[in-house]
Protein backbone atom coordinates (compact mmCIF):
# COMPACT_ATOMS: atom_id res chain seq x y z
CA UNK A 1 0.00 0.00 0.00
CA UNK A 2 1.62 3.26 -1.13
CA UNK A 3 0.61 6.26 0.95
CA UNK A 4 1.97 9.79 0.57
CA UNK A 5 1.47 12.99 2.55
CA UNK A 6 2.18 15.66 -0.06
CA UNK A 7 2.63 18.75 2.15
CA UNK A 8 3.31 17.61 5.68
CA UNK A 9 5.29 20.72 6.60
CA UNK A 10 2.14 22.85 6.26
CA UNK A 11 0.77 20.94 9.27
CA UNK A 12 3.88 20.33 11.35
CA UNK A 13 7.24 21.96 12.05
CA UNK A 14 8.54 18.78 13.59
CA UNK A 15 6.46 19.09 16.76
CA UNK A 16 3.87 16.35 16.08
CA UNK A 17 3.77 12.63 16.83
CA UNK A 18 3.14 10.70 13.61
CA UNK A 19 2.98 7.24 15.16
CA UNK A 20 -0.76 6.81 14.61
CA UNK A 21 -0.47 7.81 10.97
CA UNK A 22 2.43 5.42 10.47
CA UNK A 23 0.44 2.63 12.11
CA UNK A 24 -2.65 3.34 9.99
CA UNK A 25 -0.68 3.54 6.73
CA UNK A 26 2.44 1.40 6.95
CA UNK A 27 5.30 2.82 4.92
CA UNK A 28 3.74 6.26 4.54
CA UNK A 29 6.06 8.77 2.87
CA UNK A 30 6.05 12.32 4.21
CA UNK A 31 6.94 14.99 1.67
CA UNK A 32 7.65 18.35 3.34
CA UNK A 33 6.12 20.19 0.36
CA UNK A 34 5.14 19.26 -3.20
CA UNK A 35 5.46 21.71 -6.09
CA UNK A 36 2.75 21.71 -8.75
CA UNK A 37 5.07 20.09 -11.28
CA UNK A 38 5.76 17.22 -8.84
CA UNK A 39 2.17 16.32 -7.93
CA UNK A 40 1.31 13.99 -10.81
CA UNK A 41 4.48 11.95 -10.39
CA UNK A 42 3.98 11.60 -6.62
CA UNK A 43 0.32 10.52 -6.82
CA UNK A 44 0.62 8.34 -9.92
CA UNK A 45 1.10 5.10 -7.98
CA UNK A 46 -0.40 6.05 -4.61
CA UNK A 47 -3.36 4.26 -3.11
CA UNK A 48 -3.88 6.86 -0.36
CA UNK A 49 -2.97 10.55 -0.61
CA UNK A 50 -2.94 12.96 2.34
CA UNK A 51 -3.07 16.70 1.67
CA UNK A 52 -3.51 20.03 3.37
CA UNK A 53 -2.93 22.83 0.85
CA UNK A 54 -2.11 20.85 -2.31
CA UNK A 55 -4.68 21.13 -5.10
CA UNK A 56 -5.90 17.85 -6.60
CA UNK A 57 -7.47 18.87 -9.90
CA UNK A 58 -9.26 16.66 -12.39
CA UNK A 59 -6.07 16.29 -14.44
CA UNK A 60 -4.07 15.21 -11.41
CA UNK A 61 -6.73 12.76 -10.28
CA UNK A 62 -6.88 11.20 -13.74
CA UNK A 63 -3.15 10.53 -13.49
CA UNK A 64 -3.57 8.77 -10.13
CA UNK A 65 -4.76 5.46 -11.54
CA UNK A 66 -4.38 3.51 -8.28
CA UNK A 67 -5.79 6.16 -5.94
CA UNK A 68 -8.57 4.99 -3.61
CA UNK A 69 -8.63 7.58 -0.79
CA UNK A 70 -7.84 11.26 -0.34
CA UNK A 71 -7.51 12.26 3.32
CA UNK A 72 -7.70 16.01 3.88
CA UNK A 73 -5.96 17.59 6.87
CA UNK A 74 -8.84 19.82 7.89
CA UNK A 75 -12.48 20.52 7.20
CA UNK A 76 -12.38 22.35 3.88
CA UNK A 77 -12.24 20.22 0.72
CA UNK A 78 -11.86 23.13 -1.73
CA UNK A 79 -8.54 21.72 -2.90
CA UNK A 80 -10.09 18.55 -4.29
CA UNK A 81 -12.15 18.30 -7.45
CA UNK A 82 -14.91 16.36 -5.74
CA UNK A 83 -16.88 15.72 -8.93
CA UNK A 84 -13.83 14.19 -10.60
CA UNK A 85 -13.04 12.13 -7.50
CA UNK A 86 -16.59 10.82 -7.28
CA UNK A 87 -16.61 9.93 -10.97
CA UNK A 88 -13.41 7.95 -10.49
CA UNK A 89 -14.76 6.25 -7.36
CA UNK A 90 -12.13 7.86 -5.15
CA UNK A 91 -13.21 8.33 -1.53
CA UNK A 92 -12.56 11.68 0.15
CA UNK A 93 -12.56 12.22 3.91
CA UNK A 94 -11.95 15.29 6.03
CA UNK A 95 -11.56 16.14 9.72
CA UNK A 96 -14.17 18.12 11.61
CA UNK A 97 -14.14 19.69 15.05
CA UNK A 98 -10.43 19.24 15.65
CA UNK A 99 -9.58 22.92 16.13
CA UNK A 100 -12.61 24.32 17.97
CA UNK A 101 -10.69 25.36 21.09
CA UNK A 102 -7.88 26.87 19.02
CA UNK A 103 -10.21 28.93 16.79
CA UNK A 104 -12.32 30.13 19.72
CA UNK A 105 -9.15 31.18 21.53
CA UNK A 106 -7.89 33.08 18.48
CA UNK A 107 -11.20 34.84 17.86
CA UNK A 108 -11.28 36.03 21.44
CA UNK A 109 -7.62 37.06 21.35
CA UNK A 110 -8.55 39.43 18.53
CA UNK A 111 -11.74 40.64 20.23
CA UNK A 112 -9.95 41.41 23.48
CA UNK A 113 -6.95 43.01 21.80
CA UNK A 114 -9.20 45.31 19.76
CA UNK A 115 -11.46 46.11 22.72
CA UNK A 116 -8.54 46.94 25.02
CA UNK A 117 -6.41 48.53 22.25
CA UNK A 118 -3.50 46.46 23.49
CA UNK A 119 -1.01 47.23 20.72
CA UNK A 120 -1.66 50.97 20.91
CA UNK A 121 -1.34 51.11 24.69
CA UNK A 122 1.78 48.94 24.64
CA UNK A 123 3.34 51.49 22.30
CA UNK A 124 2.30 54.43 24.49
CA UNK A 125 3.86 52.73 27.52
CA UNK A 126 7.25 52.41 25.83
CA UNK A 127 7.58 55.37 23.44
CA UNK A 128 7.75 58.00 26.18
CA UNK A 129 4.10 59.06 26.00
CA UNK A 130 3.27 57.70 29.46
CA UNK A 131 6.07 59.74 31.05
CA UNK A 132 5.39 62.90 29.05
CA UNK A 133 1.59 62.99 29.34
CA UNK A 134 0.00 60.47 31.69
CA UNK A 135 -3.57 61.62 31.03
CA UNK A 136 -3.16 61.17 27.27
CA UNK A 137 -1.43 57.81 27.63
CA UNK A 138 -4.19 56.44 29.89
CA UNK A 139 -7.21 57.81 28.03
CA UNK A 140 -5.99 57.91 24.43
CA UNK A 141 -8.21 55.06 23.24
CA UNK A 142 -11.75 54.17 24.32
CA UNK A 143 -11.91 50.96 26.37
CA UNK A 144 -15.32 49.45 26.98
CA UNK A 145 -16.62 46.58 29.07
CA UNK A 146 -18.08 43.64 27.21
CA UNK A 147 -20.65 42.87 29.88
CA UNK A 148 -24.14 43.78 28.68
CA UNK A 149 -23.11 44.21 25.07
CA UNK A 150 -24.33 42.18 22.10
CA UNK A 151 -22.32 39.47 20.33
CA UNK A 152 -23.70 38.49 16.92
CA UNK A 153 -22.84 35.04 15.61
CA UNK A 154 -23.12 34.23 11.91
CA UNK A 155 -22.76 30.47 11.57
CA UNK A 156 -24.24 28.53 14.49
CA UNK A 157 -22.05 25.45 14.31
CA UNK A 158 -19.50 24.14 16.78
CA UNK A 159 -17.20 27.14 16.32
CA UNK A 160 -19.97 29.74 16.53
CA UNK A 161 -21.33 28.12 19.67
CA UNK A 162 -17.86 28.02 21.19
CA UNK A 163 -17.29 31.74 20.64
CA UNK A 164 -20.77 32.47 21.98
CA UNK A 165 -20.11 30.49 25.18
CA UNK A 166 -17.11 32.69 25.96
CA UNK A 167 -19.21 35.77 25.22
CA UNK A 168 -21.80 34.60 27.71
CA UNK A 169 -19.05 34.18 30.31
CA UNK A 170 -18.27 37.88 29.80
CA UNK A 171 -21.93 38.70 30.37
CA UNK A 172 -22.75 39.41 26.74
CA UNK A 173 -26.11 38.88 25.06
CA UNK A 174 -25.95 36.52 22.09
CA UNK A 175 -27.75 37.03 18.78
CA UNK A 176 -27.74 34.22 16.22
CA UNK A 177 -28.19 34.88 12.52
CA UNK A 178 -30.54 32.94 10.29
CA UNK A 179 -28.61 30.69 7.98
CA UNK A 180 -27.81 32.69 4.82
CA UNK A 181 -29.97 31.48 1.96
CA UNK A 182 -32.17 29.30 4.20
CA UNK A 183 -35.61 29.75 5.71
CA UNK A 184 -35.83 31.76 8.98
CA UNK A 185 -35.61 29.78 12.21
CA UNK A 186 -37.20 30.46 15.57
CA UNK A 187 -34.93 32.31 17.96
CA UNK A 188 -32.74 33.73 15.22
CA UNK A 189 -32.64 37.09 13.46
CA UNK A 190 -31.93 38.26 9.94
CA UNK A 191 -28.42 39.33 8.99
CA UNK A 192 -29.51 42.97 8.73
CA UNK A 193 -31.05 42.87 12.20
CA UNK A 194 -27.95 41.25 13.65
CA UNK A 195 -25.57 43.75 12.06
CA UNK A 196 -27.57 46.70 13.35
CA UNK A 197 -27.83 45.38 16.91
CA UNK A 198 -24.47 43.70 17.54
CA UNK A 199 -21.45 45.35 19.12
CA UNK A 200 -19.28 42.50 17.85
CA UNK A 201 -20.02 40.36 14.79
CA UNK A 202 -18.16 37.05 14.50
CA UNK A 203 -18.32 34.98 11.29
CA UNK A 204 -18.25 31.17 11.42
CA UNK A 205 -19.97 30.00 8.23
CA UNK A 206 -18.53 28.16 5.22
CA UNK A 207 -17.93 29.73 1.84
CA UNK A 208 -20.93 28.88 -0.34
CA UNK A 209 -22.79 30.69 -3.13
CA UNK A 210 -25.10 32.08 -0.41
CA UNK A 211 -22.29 33.41 1.80
CA UNK A 212 -19.64 34.71 -0.59
CA UNK A 213 -19.54 38.49 -0.29
CA UNK A 214 -21.85 38.26 2.72
CA UNK A 215 -20.31 41.34 4.34
CA UNK A 216 -19.93 44.15 1.82
CA UNK A 217 -20.23 47.93 1.81
CA UNK A 218 -23.99 47.88 2.49
CA UNK A 219 -23.67 45.47 5.40
CA UNK A 220 -20.78 47.41 6.94
CA UNK A 221 -22.91 50.58 6.87
CA UNK A 222 -25.50 48.74 8.97
CA UNK A 223 -23.00 48.05 11.74
CA UNK A 224 -22.45 50.34 14.70
CA UNK A 225 -19.58 52.83 14.31
CA UNK A 226 -18.01 51.38 17.48
CA UNK A 227 -18.61 47.80 16.34
CA UNK A 228 -16.06 45.08 15.66
CA UNK A 229 -16.01 42.51 12.85
CA UNK A 230 -14.22 39.18 13.38
CA UNK A 231 -13.66 36.67 10.59
CA UNK A 232 -11.96 33.35 11.35
CA UNK A 233 -14.07 31.46 8.81
CA UNK A 234 -13.42 32.05 5.09
CA UNK A 235 -11.94 35.08 3.36
CA UNK A 236 -14.58 35.14 0.63
CA UNK A 237 -17.24 36.11 3.17
CA UNK A 238 -15.96 39.70 3.42
CA UNK A 239 -15.37 42.38 0.78
CA UNK A 240 -11.84 43.39 1.81
CA UNK A 241 -11.84 46.68 -0.08
CA UNK A 242 -15.10 47.76 1.55
CA UNK A 243 -13.79 46.79 4.98
CA UNK A 244 -10.56 48.73 4.45
CA UNK A 245 -12.58 51.83 3.49
CA UNK A 246 -14.85 51.51 6.51
CA UNK A 247 -11.86 51.30 8.87
CA UNK A 248 -10.01 54.18 7.24
CA UNK A 249 -13.11 56.38 7.37
CA UNK A 250 -13.81 55.53 11.02
CA UNK A 251 -17.17 53.93 10.22
CA UNK A 252 -16.14 50.78 12.08
CA UNK A 253 -14.10 50.59 15.29
CA UNK A 254 -12.02 47.59 14.34
CA UNK A 255 -11.71 44.22 12.65
CA UNK A 256 -9.90 40.95 13.30
CA UNK A 257 -9.31 38.96 10.10
CA UNK A 258 -7.57 35.57 9.96
CA UNK A 259 -8.56 34.58 6.42
CA UNK A 260 -8.31 36.07 2.94
CA UNK A 261 -9.92 35.01 -0.36
CA UNK A 262 -6.51 33.99 -1.74
CA UNK A 263 -3.99 32.36 0.58
CA UNK A 264 -1.20 33.23 0.57
CA UNK A 265 -2.19 36.55 -1.05
CA UNK A 266 0.38 36.40 -3.83
CA UNK A 267 -1.70 38.78 -5.98
CA UNK A 268 -2.12 41.27 -3.15
CA UNK A 269 -5.18 42.12 -1.09
CA UNK A 270 -6.75 45.41 0.08
CA UNK A 271 -6.29 44.40 3.73
CA UNK A 272 -2.50 44.02 3.45
CA UNK A 273 -1.93 47.77 3.75
CA UNK A 274 -0.23 48.28 7.15
CA UNK A 275 -1.75 51.77 7.35
CA UNK A 276 -5.30 50.50 7.86
CA UNK A 277 -6.27 51.52 11.43
CA UNK A 278 -7.58 49.13 14.06
CA UNK A 279 -7.11 46.04 11.89
CA UNK A 280 -5.57 42.81 13.16
CA UNK A 281 -4.68 40.60 10.20
CA UNK A 282 -3.21 37.15 10.80
CA UNK A 283 -2.09 34.53 8.22
CA UNK A 284 -4.83 31.91 8.76
CA UNK A 285 -3.47 30.62 12.06
CA UNK A 286 -6.61 30.34 14.20
CA UNK A 287 -6.55 26.55 13.73
CA UNK A 288 -2.83 26.13 14.36
CA UNK A 289 -2.43 25.38 18.08
CA UNK A 290 -0.15 22.37 18.46
CA UNK A 291 -2.86 20.37 20.21
CA UNK A 292 -5.28 21.04 17.35
CA UNK A 293 -2.75 19.98 14.71
CA UNK A 294 -1.97 16.79 16.62
CA UNK A 295 -5.67 16.06 16.93
CA UNK A 296 -6.02 16.61 13.19
CA UNK A 297 -3.43 14.07 12.10
CA UNK A 298 -4.66 11.54 14.67
CA UNK A 299 -8.15 11.93 13.21
CA UNK A 300 -6.74 11.44 9.72
CA UNK A 301 -5.17 8.20 10.93
CA UNK A 302 -8.51 7.06 12.34
CA UNK A 303 -10.21 7.89 9.01
CA UNK A 304 -7.64 5.85 7.08
CA UNK A 305 -7.93 2.86 9.42
CA UNK A 306 -11.72 2.94 9.13
CA UNK A 307 -11.57 3.20 5.33
CA UNK A 308 -9.30 0.17 5.09
CA UNK A 309 -11.82 -1.74 7.19
CA UNK A 310 -14.66 -0.79 4.85
CA UNK A 311 -16.10 2.10 6.88
CA UNK A 312 -17.13 5.64 6.01
CA UNK A 313 -15.66 7.62 8.90
CA UNK A 314 -15.14 11.28 8.00
CA UNK A 315 -16.31 10.69 4.45
CA UNK A 316 -17.31 13.57 2.22
CA UNK A 317 -17.85 11.28 -0.78
C-alpha positions, 0 to 999 in steps of 0.5 A: 500500500503506497501512501503519501502525505504531499505537504506535511510541513504545512501541518507540522514543524517537527512538533507532532507525533506521527505514530498513529499515521504510520500505524494506519498507513504502513510505509507512509512517505512524508513529503515536506512540500510538493510543487505543482510540477511534482504532484502527478508523479507523486500521486501516480502510484499512490493508493492513499494521498494525504493533503492540506494545501495541495490542489488535486485537480481533475487532471491530477486525479486522472493521473492517479490510476491507483488512488482509492482515498484522499484524506484532507488535513482539515475541514475544507475540501476546496482543494479537491475536485470532488466531482472528478473524484466521485466519478473515479470512485475515489473516496474523500474524507476530512476532519471536523471539530479538531480545532474548535478550542484553538479557533475560539481562543484566536477569535477572542484574542482578537476581540480582546486586543481590539477592545482593550487597544493592546497594541496601541497602549503597549506602544504608548507605555514604551515610546515616552508618552506615558512619562510625558503625558499620563492623562493622554497615555491612559485615556488615548483610546476608548476601552469598553466593558463587554458585559451587557453588550451584544455578540452576533454570531453568523454560523451557528455550528461548533465554532460559533457556539464556542465563541458564543459560550465565551461571550456569555461568560463575559456577560454578553447577550448573544444574537444568532443569525438565520442561515444565509440562503435558508428559511428563517428559524425560531430564535434567530434574526436576519443578517440585517437585524444582527448587524444593526444590533451587535457590538461584535459580529463574528463569522463562522460560516462556510464559503458557499454561493449564499455566503460569498460576499456576505459582508460588503459595503452595504452590510458594513454601513448597517454596523455600529460605528463602534462595532467590531467585525471578526472573521476566522471562517473564510476570506470570501465572506468579506469584501476586503476593499469595503472593509478597508474603506470603513476602517479608514473612514472611522465607520467601524471601530475595528476588525480581526481577520484571519482569512483572505480570499486567496492564501497566501495573497500572492496577488495582493489584497486590500487588507495588506496595507499596514496603514489601515487603522484598528485592523488585526490581520493574521495569516490563517493561524486560528486553527494552528495550536499544536494540540489542534494539529496533533488532533487533526493528524490523529483523526486522519489516521482514524479515518484511514484505518476505518476506510481500510476496514470498509467504513465511512468515517469522515467521508465527504464522498 
